[in-house]
Amino acid sequence: MKNIKWFWVLMAASLCGCAAIRKADQITSDVYAWKSAPVEKTETGSRRVLVNGAATDFATMRITGVTLEKGESEKESVSADFEDMIVVKDGRLKITINGESKTVGSGSVAIVMPGDKRSFSNAADDDTTFYVLRYRSKNPMNAERGKKAGGSFVMDWNDVKFNASADGKGGVRQFFSRATAMGQRMDLHATTLAPGKSSHDPHHHRAEEMIIMLDGNVEEYLGPAEQGGISKRARGGDIIYLKSNEYHAIRNVGTQPALYFAFQFE
């Protein structure tokens, strides 16, 4: 009887421990600073993990900053379980998906569907740095949905039209709003925000969101409501993560235009 009792005690402790781990793995709303992320030296350059955990609709969401030194490449790889979004931070990157290549510069974006082969090469005369957002949905992957929406693709920053805002705050480049194999709606746009301006009043939405800071200095409001939250600073390279239904607003506190991506996913 004592052995049986201790068995159930150990089982309960194990389950409680697992629950605690799952809770800790949930990504929280915060600013994840580029300079604070530990840097790991690699054979081709370096990498740093900025965000890693679970989201409302995603079992895992991992954001890694990868730097390839001059002349270096990452070997071809393929993942059947994850989808990748690539955002070029600095330099020029040759992106090859299923044998087709395109070389793009800073601010350019790619999405690689599960099962597609991809590789990266530094096409610049110096280092090239890019973000890799790797994610897997909690719901089963829907490969057919991803194919119908257009499959894998690469978008050059220079090919995306800039639409100036009528209020003088700046403007937007709308990259895409579509379904993928891992998400029913993935929306990405790049915002240019003038000094001293706010993008909007504090608001919230069901979709989780990430701000990828390309340049400038901003202040992000984070809170449970329109008031009573906290404000945090972010600069070029940083990631701002906003969990589902978090109230948020962003303001340019620098003297130059701020440039950032806003990525919503669900």
ABEGO torsion letter per residue (X at the ends): XAAAAAAAAAAAAAAAAAAAAAAAABBBBBBBBAAABBBBBBAAEBBBBABBEBBAABABBBBBBBBBBBGBBBBBBBBAABBBBBBBABEBBBBBBGGBBBBBBBGBBBBBBBGBBBBBBBABABBBBBBBBBBBBABBBBAAAAAAAGEBBBBBAAABBBBBBAAGAEEBBBABBBBBAABABBBBBBBBBBBGBBABBBBBBABBBBBBBABEBBBBBBBABABGBBBBBBBBGBBBBBBBGBBBBBBBABABBBBBBBBBBX
